Amino acid sequence: MLSRQHKLLVMKIVSLFSVVRGYNIPIIVLAQYLSAIFILAPEKRALDILLDFNLFLIVFASAITIASGYIINNFYDSQKDLINRPNKSMLDRLVSQKTKLSVYFTLNFIAALMALIVSWRAFLFFSAYIFLIWFYSHKIKKHVIIGNLTASLLAVVPFFAILLYFYNKISFEEIENHRSHFAVISAHAVFLFLLLLIREMIKDLENLKGDLVNNYKTIPILYGEAVSKQMITFLTILTTFPVYVLINIYDVGFMDLYFYICFTVMIFFLLYLWKSNSKRQYLVLHNVLKFLIVSGVFCIVLINPSVLWHGKNLLLK
């Protein structure tokens, strides 16, 4: 049987895992690699991309930067989370604020070092990313609209990290051939940005009580829930534009099935939104968006499933 000290250590590890939202990190890593394999470099063997050491450093630096971002966000939101998420907050508090800050600075140092190994441009990129995450948590988050926009933008930055990585690797003559790849991932990023922005606004409705107590200036607090729902409806309509571009202008293979299903779900999402008026109902909407975002990551494979088989064939030759 585990001793009391061992049990406490296990609980602290679980607590730290909860703080950095360790369940989200593998999804982000998977999304970056799938984007690289199926969108940015479909002509390359999947194995070559997976074994690209510099790409691994970029992806890993992104993952630990995001993890450190969750830590600093948790540090500043500790009082609000105590009201909005009491159970999670009590678990998170098993790790002291001092320990959280120590892990935060350690992760950022490792991320910057990994980026520096790749190039000085990558180092500047991740240094700016780390600073923006801190500045968002410290200052921007409490401001209406700009806080939601910044949070959503920071969430899609890792995809532009790998976009810039592949862009810097190709020659000037190859840029024209790869322009459609960059356009496709940009359209995906816009779609993801809008879903994340909608999710941030749903979270404002869900966390209304804690935001009000801690003087957060959110849209439902300043303008009311009806205005917030109107804005969410407008953003949902906007998602049709990047989807139209992906389906009708660029070839996304069988992933168009995902977008059609997503469009259908979002119609029911809006109907349920206008009937919702409780934290529990907003949580359901929040989870629907999380499901669409996560399932979208796995559906990247549908763009061209033969890419993996092509890589396997080359490997066996």
C-alpha positions as protocol buffer text, in pm:
chain_id: "A"
residue {
  index: 1
  type: MET
  ca { x: 0 y: 0 z: 0 }
}
residue {
  index: 2
  type: LEU
  ca { x: 110 y: 356 z: -65 }
}
residue {
  index: 3
  type: SER
  ca { x: 230 y: 556 z: 231 }
}
residue {
  index: 4
  type: ARG
  ca { x: 77 y: 893 z: 314 }
}
residue {
  index: 5
  type: GLN
  ca { x: 373 y: 1076 z: 158 }
}
residue {
  index: 6
  type: HIS
  ca { x: 344 y: 876 z: -164 }
}
residue {
  index: 7
  type: LYS
  ca { x: -30 y: 943 z: -181 }
}
residue {
  index: 8
  type: LEU
  ca { x: 34 y: 1315 z: -134 }
}
residue {
  index: 9
  type: LEU
  ca { x: 297 y: 1308 z: -409 }
}
residue {
  index: 10
  type: VAL
  ca { x: 56 y: 1131 z: -645 }
}
residue {
  index: 11
  type: MET
  ca { x: -214 y: 1387 z: -567 }
}
residue {
  index: 12
  type: LYS
  ca { x: 26 y: 1674 z: -636 }
}
residue {
  index: 13
  type: ILE
  ca { x: 121 y: 1520 z: -971 }
}
residue {
  index: 14
  type: VAL
  ca { x: -248 y: 1485 z: -1057 }
}
residue {
  index: 15
  type: SER
  ca { x: -300 y: 1844 z: -943 }
}
residue {
  index: 16
  type: LEU
  ca { x: -18 y: 1973 z: -1164 }
}
residue {
  index: 17
  type: PHE
  ca { x: -157 y: 1766 z: -1454 }
}
residue {
  index: 18
  type: SER
  ca { x: -492 y: 1939 z: -1396 }
}
residue {
  index: 19
  type: VAL
  ca { x: -330 y: 2285 z: -1384 }
}
residue {
  index: 20
  type: VAL
  ca { x: -147 y: 2239 z: -1716 }
}
residue {
  index: 21
  type: ARG
  ca { x: -453 y: 2063 z: -1861 }
}
residue {
  index: 22
  type: GLY
  ca { x: -239 y: 1770 z: -1965 }
}
residue {
  index: 23
  type: TYR
  ca { x: -533 y: 1612 z: -2145 }
}
residue {
  index: 24
  type: ASN
  ca { x: -524 y: 1898 z: -2401 }
}
residue {
  index: 25
  type: ILE
  ca { x: -152 y: 1885 z: -2481 }
}
residue {
  index: 26
  type: PRO
  ca { x: -154 y: 1553 z: -2677 }
}
residue {
  index: 27
  type: ILE
  ca { x: -440 y: 1685 z: -2893 }
}
residue {
  index: 28
  type: ILE
  ca { x: -238 y: 1997 z: -2979 }
}
residue {
  index: 29
  type: VAL
  ca { x: 70 y: 1788 z: -3065 }
}
residue {
  index: 30
  type: LEU
  ca { x: -140 y: 1553 z: -3279 }
}
residue {
  index: 31
  type: ALA
  ca { x: -303 y: 1847 z: -3459 }
}
residue {
  index: 32
  type: GLN
  ca { x: 35 y: 1999 z: -3546 }
}
residue {
  index: 33
  type: TYR
  ca { x: 176 y: 1675 z: -3682 }
}
residue {
  index: 34
  type: LEU
  ca { x: -139 y: 1591 z: -3879 }
}
residue {
  index: 35
  type: SER
  ca { x: -139 y: 1942 z: -4026 }
}
residue {
  index: 36
  type: ALA
  ca { x: 222 y: 1896 z: -4131 }
}
residue {
  index: 37
  type: ILE
  ca { x: 162 y: 1551 z: -4284 }
}
residue {
  index: 38
  type: PHE
  ca { x: -172 y: 1607 z: -4458 }
}
residue {
  index: 39
  type: ILE
  ca { x: -175 y: 1980 z: -4538 }
}
residue {
  index: 40
  type: LEU
  ca { x: 171 y: 2138 z: -4544 }
}
residue {
  index: 41
  type: ALA
  ca { x: 382 y: 1857 z: -4685 }
}
residue {
  index: 42
  type: PRO
  ca { x: 163 y: 1580 z: -4830 }
}
residue {
  index: 43
  type: GLU
  ca { x: 429 y: 1504 z: -5091 }
}
residue {
  index: 44
  type: LYS
  ca { x: 673 y: 1392 z: -4820 }
}
residue {
  index: 45
  type: ARG
  ca { x: 681 y: 1058 z: -4644 }
}
residue {
  index: 46
  type: ALA
  ca { x: 495 y: 1069 z: -4312 }
}
residue {
  index: 47
  type: LEU
  ca { x: 796 y: 900 z: -4153 }
}
residue {
  index: 48
  type: ASP
  ca { x: 1028 y: 1177 z: -4273 }
}
residue {
  index: 49
  type: ILE
  ca { x: 808 y: 1438 z: -4107 }
}
residue {
  index: 50
  type: LEU
  ca { x: 780 y: 1240 z: -3785 }
}
residue {
  index: 51
  type: LEU
  ca { x: 1159 y: 1199 z: -3775 }
}
residue {
  index: 52
  type: ASP
  ca { x: 1230 y: 1567 z: -3851 }
}
residue {
  index: 53
  type: PHE
  ca { x: 1418 y: 1669 z: -3534 }
}
residue {
  index: 54
  type: ASN
  ca { x: 1370 y: 2044 z: -3582 }
}
residue {
  index: 55
  type: LEU
  ca { x: 997 y: 1998 z: -3635 }
}
residue {
  index: 56
  type: PHE
  ca { x: 988 y: 1789 z: -3318 }
}
residue {
  index: 57
  type: LEU
  ca { x: 1153 y: 2077 z: -3130 }
}
residue {
  index: 58
  type: ILE
  ca { x: 897 y: 2324 z: -3267 }
}
residue {
  index: 59
  type: VAL
  ca { x: 605 y: 2100 z: -3174 }
}
residue {
  index: 60
  type: PHE
  ca { x: 745 y: 2020 z: -2830 }
}
residue {
  index: 61
  type: ALA
  ca { x: 824 y: 2387 z: -2764 }
}
residue {
  index: 62
  type: SER
  ca { x: 464 y: 2472 z: -2860 }
}
residue {
  index: 63
  type: ALA
  ca { x: 329 y: 2206 z: -2624 }
}
residue {
  index: 64
  type: ILE
  ca { x: 526 y: 2315 z: -2318 }
}
residue {
  index: 65
  type: THR
  ca { x: 464 y: 2685 z: -2393 }
}
residue {
  index: 66
  type: ILE
  ca { x: 90 y: 2615 z: -2393 }
}
residue {
  index: 67
  type: ALA
  ca { x: 129 y: 2413 z: -2071 }
}
residue {
  index: 68
  type: SER
  ca { x: 311 y: 2705 z: -1906 }
}
residue {
  index: 69
  type: GLY
  ca { x: 35 y: 2933 z: -2036 }
}
residue {
  index: 70
  type: TYR
  ca { x: -224 y: 2725 z: -1853 }
}
residue {
  index: 71
  type: ILE
  ca { x: -14 y: 2757 z: -1537 }
}
residue {
  index: 72
  type: ILE
  ca { x: 10 y: 3137 z: -1546 }
}
residue {
  index: 73
  type: ASN
  ca { x: -358 y: 3159 z: -1638 }
}
residue {
  index: 74
  type: ASN
  ca { x: -444 y: 2939 z: -1339 }
}
residue {
  index: 75
  type: PHE
  ca { x: -221 y: 3159 z: -1119 }
}
residue {
  index: 76
  type: TYR
  ca { x: -415 y: 3476 z: -1205 }
}
residue {
  index: 77
  type: ASP
  ca { x: -759 y: 3308 z: -1212 }
}
residue {
  index: 78
  type: SER
  ca { x: -733 y: 3122 z: -881 }
}
residue {
  index: 79
  type: GLN
  ca { x: -1001 y: 3333 z: -708 }
}
residue {
  index: 80
  type: LYS
  ca { x: -1242 y: 3322 z: -1002 }
}
residue {
  index: 81
  type: ASP
  ca { x: -1201 y: 2944 z: -1045 }
}
residue {
  index: 82
  type: LEU
  ca { x: -1281 y: 2896 z: -675 }
}
residue {
  index: 83
  type: ILE
  ca { x: -1632 y: 3020 z: -756 }
}
residue {
  index: 84
  type: ASN
  ca { x: -1680 y: 2883 z: -1108 }
}
residue {
  index: 85
  type: ARG
  ca { x: -1500 y: 2549 z: -1071 }
}
residue {
  index: 86
  type: PRO
  ca { x: -1479 y: 2472 z: -698 }
}
residue {
  index: 87
  type: ASN
  ca { x: -1389 y: 2102 z: -735 }
}
residue {
  index: 88
  type: LYS
  ca { x: -1114 y: 2159 z: -991 }
}
residue {
  index: 89
  type: SER
  ca { x: -991 y: 2461 z: -797 }
}
residue {
  index: 90
  type: MET
  ca { x: -949 y: 2257 z: -478 }
}
residue {
  index: 91
  type: LEU
  ca { x: -750 y: 1996 z: -671 }
}
residue {
  index: 92
  type: ASP
  ca { x: -532 y: 2265 z: -832 }
}
residue {
  index: 93
  type: ARG
  ca { x: -456 y: 2417 z: -492 }
}
residue {
  index: 94
  type: LEU
  ca { x: -271 y: 2102 z: -380 }
}
residue {
  index: 95
  type: VAL
  ca { x: 27 y: 2254 z: -564 }
}
residue {
  index: 96
  type: SER
  ca { x: 148 y: 2580 z: -412 }
}
residue {
  index: 97
  type: GLN
  ca { x: 161 y: 2903 z: -611 }
}
residue {
  index: 98
  type: LYS
  ca { x: 539 y: 2907 z: -565 }
}
residue {
  index: 99
  type: THR
  ca { x: 573 y: 2562 z: -721 }
}
residue {
  index: 100
  type: LYS
  ca { x: 345 y: 2662 z: -1010 }
}
residue {
  index: 101
  type: LEU
  ca { x: 562 y: 2967 z: -1084 }
}
residue {
  index: 102
  type: SER
  ca { x: 880 y: 2757 z: -1066 }
}
residue {
  index: 103
  type: VAL
  ca { x: 738 y: 2508 z: -1317 }
}
residue {
  index: 104
  type: TYR
  ca { x: 614 y: 2799 z: -1532 }
}
residue {
  index: 105
  type: PHE
  ca { x: 959 y: 2959 z: -1564 }
}
residue {
  index: 106
  type: THR
  ca { x: 1126 y: 2620 z: -1614 }
}
residue {
  index: 107
  type: LEU
  ca { x: 893 y: 2526 z: -1899 }
}
residue {
  index: 108
  type: ASN
  ca { x: 939 y: 2864 z: -2066 }
}
residue {
  index: 109
  type: PHE
  ca { x: 1317 y: 2835 z: -2042 }
}
residue {
  index: 110
  type: ILE
  ca { x: 1309 y: 2487 z: -2201 }
}
residue {
  index: 111
  type: ALA
  ca { x: 1076 y: 2610 z: -2478 }
}
residue {
  index: 112
  type: ALA
  ca { x: 1302 y: 2907 z: -2558 }
}
residue {
  index: 113
  type: LEU
  ca { x: 1610 y: 2683 z: -2557 }
}
residue {
  index: 114
  type: MET
  ca { x: 1449 y: 2434 z: -2797 }
}
residue {
  index: 115
  type: ALA
  ca { x: 1344 y: 2717 z: -3028 }
}
residue {
  index: 116
  type: LEU
  ca { x: 1697 y: 2858 z: -3022 }
}
residue {
  index: 117
  type: ILE
  ca { x: 1835 y: 2521 z: -3135 }
}
residue {
  index: 118
  type: VAL
  ca { x: 1609 y: 2543 z: -3442 }
}
residue {
  index: 119
  type: SER
  ca { x: 1691 y: 2904 z: -3533 }
}
residue {
  index: 120
  type: TRP
  ca { x: 1708 y: 3255 z: -3394 }
}
residue {
  index: 121
  type: ARG
  ca { x: 1380 y: 3331 z: -3574 }
}
residue {
  index: 122
  type: ALA
  ca { x: 1209 y: 3046 z: -3388 }
}
residue {
  index: 123
  type: PHE
  ca { x: 1358 y: 3180 z: -3064 }
}
residue {
  index: 124
  type: LEU
  ca { x: 1210 y: 3526 z: -3128 }
}
residue {
  index: 125
  type: PHE
  ca { x: 876 y: 3372 z: -3228 }
}
residue {
  index: 126
  type: PHE
  ca { x: 842 y: 3170 z: -2908 }
}
residue {
  index: 127
  type: SER
  ca { x: 977 y: 3450 z: -2689 }
}
residue {
  index: 128
  type: ALA
  ca { x: 704 y: 3676 z: -2824 }
}
residue {
  index: 129
  type: TYR
  ca { x: 447 y: 3397 z: -2782 }
}
residue {
  index: 130
  type: ILE
  ca { x: 545 y: 3341 z: -2418 }
}
residue {
  index: 131
  type: PHE
  ca { x: 528 y: 3715 z: -2347 }
}
residue {
  index: 132
  type: LEU
  ca { x: 185 y: 3748 z: -2512 }
}
residue {
  index: 133
  type: ILE
  ca { x: 43 y: 3458 z: -2308 }
}
residue {
  index: 134
  type: TRP
  ca { x: 166 y: 3622 z: -1987 }
}
residue {
  index: 135
  type: PHE
  ca { x: 39 y: 3966 z: -2091 }
}
residue {
  index: 136
  type: TYR
  ca { x: -300 y: 3817 z: -2178 }
}
residue {
  index: 137
  type: SER
  ca { x: -331 y: 3646 z: -1838 }
}
residue {
  index: 138
  type: HIS
  ca { x: -203 y: 3950 z: -1648 }
}
residue {
  index: 139
  type: LYS
  ca { x: -376 y: 4238 z: -1827 }
}
residue {
  index: 140
  type: ILE
  ca { x: -582 y: 4164 z: -2135 }
}
residue {
  index: 141
  type: LYS
  ca { x: -807 y: 3885 z: -2007 }
}
residue {
  index: 142
  type: LYS
  ca { x: -1027 y: 4112 z: -1796 }
}
residue {
  index: 143
  type: HIS
  ca { x: -1108 y: 4345 z: -2086 }
}
residue {
  index: 144
  type: VAL
  ca { x: -1424 y: 4301 z: -2286 }
}
residue {
  index: 145
  type: ILE
  ca { x: -1404 y: 4156 z: -2641 }
}
residue {
  index: 146
  type: ILE
  ca { x: -1026 y: 4202 z: -2676 }
}
residue {
  index: 147
  type: GLY
  ca { x: -975 y: 3936 z: -2410 }
}
residue {
  index: 148
  type: ASN
  ca { x: -1184 y: 3684 z: -2607 }
}
residue {
  index: 149
  type: LEU
  ca { x: -1011 y: 3772 z: -2934 }
}
residue {
  index: 150
  type: THR
  ca { x: -663 y: 3742 z: -2781 }
}
residue {
  index: 151
  type: ALA
  ca { x: -738 y: 3405 z: -2616 }
}
residue {
  index: 152
  type: SER
  ca { x: -863 y: 3260 z: -2945 }
}
residue {
  index: 153
  type: LEU
  ca { x: -570 y: 3402 z: -3140 }
}
residue {
  index: 154
  type: LEU
  ca { x: -314 y: 3261 z: -2895 }
}
residue {
  index: 155
  type: ALA
  ca { x: -472 y: 2917 z: -2934 }
}
residue {
  index: 156
  type: VAL
  ca { x: -402 y: 2904 z: -3310 }
}
residue {
  index: 157
  type: VAL
  ca { x: -48 y: 3050 z: -3295 }
}
residue {
  index: 158
  type: PRO
  ca { x: 117 y: 2701 z: -3271 }
}
residue {
  index: 159
  type: PHE
  ca { x: -19 y: 2615 z: -3617 }
}
residue {
  index: 160
  type: PHE
  ca { x: 145 y: 2923 z: -3763 }
}
residue {
  index: 161
  type: ALA
  ca { x: 469 y: 2812 z: -3597 }
}
residue {
  index: 162
  type: ILE
  ca { x: 482 y: 2498 z: -3813 }
}
residue {
  index: 163
  type: LEU
  ca { x: 354 y: 2697 z: -4111 }
}
residue {
  index: 164
  type: LEU
  ca { x: 651 y: 2934 z: -4083 }
}
residue {
  index: 165
  type: TYR
  ca { x: 885 y: 2639 z: -4027 }
}
residue {
  index: 166
  type: PHE
  ca { x: 787 y: 2476 z: -4358 }
}
residue {
  index: 167
  type: TYR
  ca { x: 777 y: 2814 z: -4535 }
}
residue {
  index: 168
  type: ASN
  ca { x: 1140 y: 2879 z: -4438 }
}
residue {
  index: 169
  type: LYS
  ca { x: 1250 y: 2535 z: -4561 }
}
residue {
  index: 170
  type: ILE
  ca { x: 1132 y: 2570 z: -4920 }
}
residue {
  index: 171
  type: SER
  ca { x: 1304 y: 2762 z: -5197 }
}
residue {
  index: 172
  type: PHE
  ca { x: 1166 y: 3070 z: -5371 }
}
residue {
  index: 173
  type: GLU
  ca { x: 1073 y: 2858 z: -5676 }
}
residue {
  index: 174
  type: GLU
  ca { x: 870 y: 2620 z: -5459 }
}
residue {
  index: 175
  type: ILE
  ca { x: 668 y: 2893 z: -5290 }
}
residue {
  index: 176
  type: GLU
  ca { x: 413 y: 2909 z: -5571 }
}
residue {
  index: 177
  type: ASN
  ca { x: 361 y: 2532 z: -5560 }
}
residue {
  index: 178
  type: HIS
  ca { x: 308 y: 2540 z: -5183 }
}
residue {
  index: 179
  type: ARG
  ca { x: 85 y: 2847 z: -5179 }
}
residue {
  index: 180
  type: SER
  ca { x: -233 y: 2636 z: -5186 }
}
residue {
  index: 181
  type: HIS
  ca { x: -106 y: 2437 z: -4884 }
}
residue {
  index: 182
  type: PHE
  ca { x: -56 y: 2759 z: -4690 }
}
residue {
  index: 183
  type: ALA
  ca { x: -398 y: 2887 z: -4796 }
}
residue {
  index: 184
  type: VAL
  ca { x: -564 y: 2565 z: -4679 }
}
residue {
  index: 185
  type: ILE
  ca { x: -406 y: 2571 z: -4334 }
}
residue {
  index: 186
  type: SER
  ca { x: -487 y: 2944 z: -4305 }
}
residue {
  index: 187
  type: ALA
  ca { x: -854 y: 2870 z: -4382 }
}
residue {
  index: 188
  type: HIS
  ca { x: -847 y: 2588 z: -4124 }
}
residue {
  index: 189
  type: ALA
  ca { x: -691 y: 2830 z: -3875 }
}
residue {
  index: 190
  type: VAL
  ca { x: -966 y: 3088 z: -3937 }
}
residue {
  index: 191
  type: PHE
  ca { x: -1235 y: 2823 z: -3886 }
}
residue {
  index: 192
  type: LEU
  ca { x: -1065 y: 2705 z: -3567 }
}
residue {
  index: 193
  type: PHE
  ca { x: -1023 y: 3064 z: -3449 }
}
residue {
  index: 194
  type: LEU
  ca { x: -1397 y: 3129 z: -3488 }
}
residue {
  index: 195
  type: LEU
  ca { x: -1488 y: 2808 z: -3301 }
}
residue {
  index: 196
  type: LEU
  ca { x: -1248 y: 2901 z: -3022 }
}
residue {
  index: 197
  type: LEU
  ca { x: -1388 y: 3254 z: -3007 }
}
residue {
  index: 198
  type: ILE
  ca { x: -1741 y: 3116 z: -2979 }
}
residue {
  index: 199
  type: ARG
  ca { x: -1620 y: 2884 z: -2704 }
}
residue {
  index: 200
  type: GLU
  ca { x: -1463 y: 3178 z: -2516 }
}
residue {
  index: 201
  type: MET
  ca { x: -1793 y: 3364 z: -2530 }
}
residue {
  index: 202
  type: ILE
  ca { x: -1982 y: 3056 z: -2411 }
}
residue {
  index: 203
  type: LYS
  ca { x: -1735 y: 3036 z: -2120 }
}
residue {
  index: 204
  type: ASP
  ca { x: -1821 y: 3396 z: -2032 }
}
residue {
  index: 205
  type: LEU
  ca { x: -2187 y: 3296 z: -2005 }
}
residue {
  index: 206
  type: GLU
  ca { x: -2093 y: 2984 z: -1811 }
}
residue {
  index: 207
  type: ASN
  ca { x: -1864 y: 3172 z: -1567 }
}
residue {
  index: 208
  type: LEU
  ca { x: -2087 y: 3476 z: -1519 }
}
residue {
  index: 209
  type: LYS
  ca { x: -2095 y: 3453 z: -1140 }
}
residue {
  index: 210
  type: GLY
  ca { x: -1720 y: 3428 z: -1087 }
}
residue {
  index: 211
  type: ASP
  ca { x: -1645 y: 3699 z: -1345 }
}
residue {
  index: 212
  type: LEU
  ca { x: -1888 y: 3936 z: -1176 }
}
residue {
  index: 213
  type: VAL
  ca { x: -1736 y: 3885 z: -830 }
}
residue {
  index: 214
  type: ASN
  ca { x: -1380 y: 3933 z: -961 }
}
residue {
  index: 215
  type: ASN
  ca { x: -1463 y: 4241 z: -1171 }
}
residue {
  index: 216
  type: TYR
  ca { x: -1402 y: 4082 z: -1511 }
}
residue {
  index: 217
  type: LYS
  ca { x: -1549 y: 4299 z: -1786 }
}
residue {
  index: 218
  type: THR
  ca { x: -1714 y: 4042 z: -2013 }
}
residue {
  index: 219
  type: ILE
  ca { x: -1985 y: 4089 z: -2275 }
}
residue {
  index: 220
  type: PRO
  ca { x: -2272 y: 3930 z: -2073 }
}
residue {
  index: 221
  type: ILE
  ca { x: -2179 y: 4140 z: -1769 }
}
residue {
  index: 222
  type: LEU
  ca { x: -2159 y: 4472 z: -1955 }
}
residue {
  index: 223
  type: TYR
  ca { x: -2425 y: 4424 z: -2223 }
}
residue {
  index: 224
  type: GLY
  ca { x: -2636 y: 4129 z: -2107 }
}
residue {
  index: 225
  type: GLU
  ca { x: -2679 y: 3767 z: -2211 }
}
residue {
  index: 226
  type: ALA
  ca { x: -2902 y: 3850 z: -2510 }
}
residue {
  index: 227
  type: VAL
  ca { x: -2629 y: 4062 z: -2674 }
}
residue {
  index: 228
  type: SER
  ca { x: -2374 y: 3788 z: -2607 }
}
residue {
  index: 229
  type: LYS
  ca { x: -2600 y: 3531 z: -2775 }
}
residue {
  index: 230
  type: GLN
  ca { x: -2648 y: 3762 z: -3075 }
}
residue {
  index: 231
  type: MET
  ca { x: -2270 y: 3792 z: -3115 }
}
residue {
  index: 232
  type: ILE
  ca { x: -2228 y: 3414 z: -3087 }
}
residue {
  index: 233
  type: THR
  ca { x: -2494 y: 3369 z: -3356 }
}
residue {
  index: 234
  type: PHE
  ca { x: -2311 y: 3615 z: -3583 }
}
residue {
  index: 235
  type: LEU
  ca { x: -1978 y: 3435 z: -3530 }
}
residue {
  index: 236
  type: THR
  ca { x: -2142 y: 3102 z: -3606 }
}
residue {
  index: 237
  type: ILE
  ca { x: -2265 y: 3242 z: -3939 }
}
residue {
  index: 238
  type: LEU
  ca { x: -1911 y: 3364 z: -4011 }
}
residue {
  index: 239
  type: THR
  ca { x: -1779 y: 3006 z: -3986 }
}
residue {
  index: 240
  type: THR
  ca { x: -1951 y: 2932 z: -4317 }
}
residue {
  index: 241
  type: PHE
  ca { x: -1700 y: 3149 z: -4506 }
}
residue {
  index: 242
  type: PRO
  ca { x: -1379 y: 2950 z: -4433 }
}
residue {
  index: 243
  type: VAL
  ca { x: -1581 y: 2630 z: -4475 }
}
residue {
  index: 244
  type: TYR
  ca { x: -1699 y: 2748 z: -4819 }
}
residue {
  index: 245
  type: VAL
  ca { x: -1337 y: 2824 z: -4915 }
}
residue {
  index: 246
  type: LEU
  ca { x: -1217 y: 2481 z: -4801 }
}
residue {
  index: 247
  type: ILE
  ca { x: -1495 y: 2283 z: -4968 }
}
residue {
  index: 248
  type: ASN
  ca { x: -1548 y: 2474 z: -5293 }
}
residue {
  index: 249
  type: ILE
  ca { x: -1211 y: 2632 z: -5371 }
}
residue {
  index: 250
  type: TYR
  ca { x: -956 y: 2391 z: -5225 }
}
residue {
  index: 251
  type: ASP
  ca { x: -961 y: 2012 z: -5216 }
}
residue {
  index: 252
  type: VAL
  ca { x: -1000 y: 1880 z: -4861 }
}
residue {
  index: 253
  type: GLY
  ca { x: -1097 y: 1530 z: -4968 }
}
residue {
  index: 254
  type: PHE
  ca { x: -1339 y: 1349 z: -4742 }
}
residue {
  index: 255
  type: MET
  ca { x: -1299 y: 1611 z: -4469 }
}
residue {
  index: 256
  type: ASP
  ca { x: -1589 y: 1796 z: -4630 }
}
residue {
  index: 257
  type: LEU
  ca { x: -1807 y: 1538 z: -4450 }
}
residue {
  index: 258
  type: TYR
  ca { x: -1680 y: 1675 z: -4120 }
}
residue {
  index: 259
  type: PHE
  ca { x: -1772 y: 2030 z: -4221 }
}
residue {
  index: 260
  type: TYR
  ca { x: -2123 y: 1926 z: -4330 }
}
residue {
  index: 261
  type: ILE
  ca { x: -2177 y: 1747 z: -3998 }
}
residue {
  index: 262
  type: CYS
  ca { x: -2028 y: 2043 z: -3812 }
}
residue {
  index: 263
  type: PHE
  ca { x: -2265 y: 2280 z: -3991 }
}
residue {
  index: 264
  type: THR
  ca { x: -2565 y: 2064 z: -3891 }
}
residue {
  index: 265
  type: VAL
  ca { x: -2450 y: 2047 z: -3529 }
}
residue {
  index: 266
  type: MET
  ca { x: -2403 y: 2424 z: -3515 }
}
residue {
  index: 267
  type: ILE
  ca { x: -2766 y: 2478 z: -3623 }
}
residue {
  index: 268
  type: PHE
  ca { x: -2887 y: 2275 z: -3323 }
}
residue {
  index: 269
  type: PHE
  ca { x: -2619 y: 2447 z: -3115 }
}
residue {
  index: 270
  type: LEU
  ca { x: -2775 y: 2788 z: -3188 }
}
residue {
  index: 271
  type: LEU
  ca { x: -3128 y: 2662 z: -3118 }
}
residue {
  index: 272
  type: TYR
  ca { x: -3016 y: 2529 z: -2780 }
}
residue {
  index: 273
  type: LEU
  ca { x: -2816 y: 2847 z: -2709 }
}
residue {
  index: 274
  type: TRP
  ca { x: -3124 y: 3069 z: -2727 }
}
residue {
  index: 275
  type: LYS
  ca { x: -3309 y: 2838 z: -2488 }
}
residue {
  index: 276
  type: SER
  ca { x: -3021 y: 2825 z: -2238 }
}
residue {
  index: 277
  type: ASN
  ca { x: -3013 y: 3031 z: -1920 }
}
residue {
  index: 278
  type: SER
  ca { x: -2820 y: 2822 z: -1667 }
}
residue {
  index: 279
  type: LYS
  ca { x: -2457 y: 2726 z: -1605 }
}
residue {
  index: 280
  type: ARG
  ca { x: -2539 y: 2360 z: -1670 }
}
residue {
  index: 281
  type: GLN
  ca { x: -2687 y: 2436 z: -2013 }
}
residue {
  index: 282
  type: TYR
  ca { x: -2392 y: 2656 z: -2111 }
}
residue {
  index: 283
  type: LEU
  ca { x: -2159 y: 2376 z: -2002 }
}
residue {
  index: 284
  type: VAL
  ca { x: -2336 y: 2143 z: -2248 }
}
residue {
  index: 285
  type: LEU
  ca { x: -2277 y: 2396 z: -2527 }
}
residue {
  index: 286
  type: HIS
  ca { x: -1914 y: 2431 z: -2420 }
}
residue {
  index: 287
  type: ASN
  ca { x: -1865 y: 2054 z: -2440 }
}
residue {
  index: 288
  type: VAL
  ca { x: -2027 y: 2042 z: -2786 }
}
residue {
  index: 289
  type: LEU
  ca { x: -1770 y: 2293 z: -2912 }
}
residue {
  index: 290
  type: LYS
  ca { x: -1486 y: 2099 z: -2751 }
}
residue {
  index: 291
  type: PHE
  ca { x: -1608 y: 1784 z: -2924 }
}
residue {
  index: 292
  type: LEU
  ca { x: -1620 y: 1959 z: -3263 }
}
residue {
  index: 293
  type: ILE
  ca { x: -1267 y: 2098 z: -3216 }
}
residue {
  index: 294
  type: VAL
  ca { x: -1116 y: 1765 z: -3106 }
}
residue {
  index: 295
  type: SER
  ca { x: -1298 y: 1563 z: -3373 }
}
residue {
  index: 296
  type: GLY
  ca { x: -1179 y: 1816 z: -3632 }
}
residue {
  index: 297
  type: VAL
  ca { x: -821 y: 1729 z: -3541 }
}
residue {
  index: 298
  type: PHE
  ca { x: -874 y: 1359 z: -3611 }
}
residue {
  index: 299
  type: CYS
  ca { x: -1067 y: 1436 z: -3929 }
}
residue {
  index: 300
  type: ILE
  ca { x: -758 y: 1602 z: -4082 }
}
residue {
  index: 301
  type: VAL
  ca { x: -666 y: 1247 z: -4187 }
}
residue {
  index: 302
  type: LEU
  ca { x: -969 y: 1251 z: -4420 }
}
residue {
  index: 303
  type: ILE
  ca { x: -809 y: 1516 z: -4639 }
}
residue {
  index: 304
  type: ASN
  ca { x: -601 y: 1247 z: -4808 }
}
residue {
  index: 305
  type: PRO
  ca { x: -583 y: 912 z: -4625 }
}
residue {
  index: 306
  type: SER
  ca { x: -352 y: 771 z: -4894 }
}
residue {
  index: 307
  type: VAL
  ca { x: -71 y: 996 z: -4769 }
}
residue {
  index: 308
  type: LEU
  ca { x: 6 y: 754 z: -4488 }
}
residue {
  index: 309
  type: TRP
  ca { x: -13 y: 453 z: -4718 }
}
residue {
  index: 310
  type: HIS
  ca { x: 213 y: 630 z: -4967 }
}
residue {
  index: 311
  type: GLY
  ca { x: 464 y: 685 z: -4689 }
}
residue {
  index: 312
  type: LYS
  ca { x: 444 y: 320 z: -4592 }
}
residue {
  index: 313
  type: ASN
  ca { x: 509 y: 208 z: -4947 }
}
residue {
  index: 314
  type: LEU
  ca { x: 815 y: 429 z: -4974 }
}
residue {
  index: 315
  type: LEU
  ca { x: 938 y: 297 z: -4645 }
}
residue {
  index: 316
  type: LEU
  ca { x: 921 y: -62 z: -4765 }
}
residue {
  index: 317
  type: LYS
  ca { x: 1106 y: 0 z: -5093 }
}
